[in-house]
Amino acid sequence: MPTEILMPALSPTMEEGTLAKWLVKEGDTVSSGDLLAEIETDKATMEFEAVDEGVIGKLLVAEGSEAVKVNSPIAVLLAEGESMDDAPAPNAPEKPKEEAAPATPAAGAAPTTPKKEAPAAAKTPAPSADKGERLFATPLARRIAADRGIDLSTINGSGPRGRIIKADVIDAKATAPAPKPAAAPAPAPTAAPVSASKIAAIYADRPHVEVPLDGMRKTIAARLTEAKQTIPHFYLRRDIRLDALLKFRSELNGQLAARGVKLSVNDFVIKACALALQQVPAANAVWAGDRVLQLTPSDVAVAVAIEGGLFTPVLKDAEVKSLSALSAEMKDLASRARDRKLAPHEYQGGSFAVSNLGMFGIDNFDAVINPPHGAILAVGAGAKKPVVGEDGQIEVATIMSVTLSVDHRVIDGALGAELLNAIKENLESPMVMLA
């Protein structure tokens, strides 16, 4: 009965491979040790050899097609006296087989094993391409020859069965003009994520607790993976002097104490960002796939940490609300976010976000943009530092480091710098925000 040649497992972690190139064609007679194909694994392109002798009855997988699972049929090998009529129909059920171990070579084929080079005197002339015969050369030898403009048919191979290897090409001189530049290659496919079972296997012998992903964690993972893979981030950093703001905040809180209002530094940051988006309206925008949407109001989202994840409730029309109104609304949204009682319209939308980790003692960090926002401001802790005053003298000031993460599709560098400068000016001159 015809033998199926299966996709081999060329490494212990290989789950699928791509048929990069067939080195045989239907009707060819092969013997044990003959090269059959070049297979692209997750790490490299490797050759594999025939284990049995026979005739290639049918090639089941085309060159460059989609990846094929290990132990799936890729060709049919016919023994003497057999024909494709003896092979089972493609969709016919097969008899149960024992599952092959991942590292076991496929039936009818085996990975190439390193062999010692033959001495130079024993070199066998390589088959000439002009005679219509197959030219045997390793993938690396082919690449080097192409880069150096060397005609492989002029080289005598020193490898097994006259195969041309790297050393043969390096020793050869260019005998043909360099090939014309090829067309730009297609973008490389996105790497498939590592399977959960493989990760779990690594830590199988270590004590651990498996924490299943809930819907929120899955959504966060998906959105932030999308953000880092598809959004061209760039980062702008500034130090902001907080002394005037802290003094002004203390005075306001003293006057508002009777009303039960206590403003936080974050309330001033939100207000400063909302006003800056009005001062630099071109930066108050979001990416909409095939266009940019420039918003009129300043709808500012604020990251709120909750158990197992985070929410980004949106303070809409923040530019026209008072500091006390923003403070009260933010407290309400944060409280309901922690109880997971926010309605979708309360955490969707906005063009800009604020993420403040200063209360955790973080000096500075780079935040990930929450699509489709155009930017996000990462706020660090205020800390006393020596600075040079306007009179040239060294003095102590409270400095807060901020980083603006920007979507370059929406906001260019100069525009982002203008926006961050407006935020800085608002925070360093807090009374202006009340005008």
Summary of the structure (lengths in Angstrom):
residues: 435
radius of gyration: 33.0
end to end distance: 89.7
largest distance: 101.2
contacts: 1228
relative contact order: 0.09
helix: 31%
strand: 25%
